[in-house]
Amino acid sequence: MGPGHVGPPAAATRNKEVSTPYAKKHTKDIWNEEEVTEGSQYDDLTDPRPQPEYEIVLKQNVGTEDLFLGMSRKDPSSMCCEGMIVKVKLPGTKATDVVLDVKEKFLDLRTPKYKLGLHLPHLVHHQNGKAQFYSEREELEVSLHMNRILDSINLNRP
């Protein structure tokens, strides 16, 4: 017996498959579905439509106990925000022309004049959003609730 005999026998390790995230499966796929970023199917480099002006505003629900007494653990940082508003200026567009698709990490907005593919800064509840078009300002406002893993711990809410 020598140092080479320590551990499991060599024949047992040869037959065992390695299960790491980098291990290739026995397929002809070039990449895994997890490796492709969400929203990449909307990237169309040949589309001549310009990107409209947009603004992302984060919002917090703040009460008097937060403002004056500091009783909750909220601070002015973006980690304590509960919602996000995406404001998109669409001059010369009607509300009926807007096609909007919101995913967990991506917002896709299409009109005959404009195209916006926006990767969102935080995960959102894409089923619970609300969109409103203001024709007098020619602006679309999309309100989204953020979906964070530790919100129930950090913000003391279920």
Secondary structure, DSSP 8 states (H G I E B T S, - for coil): --GGGSSS-HHHHHHS----TT---SS--SS-GGGS-TTGGG--TT-------EEEEEE----HIIIII--SS--SSGGG--EEEEEEE-TT--GGG-EEEE-SSEEEEE-SS-EEEEE-SS-B-TTS-EEEEETTTTEEEEEEEB--TTHHHHSS--
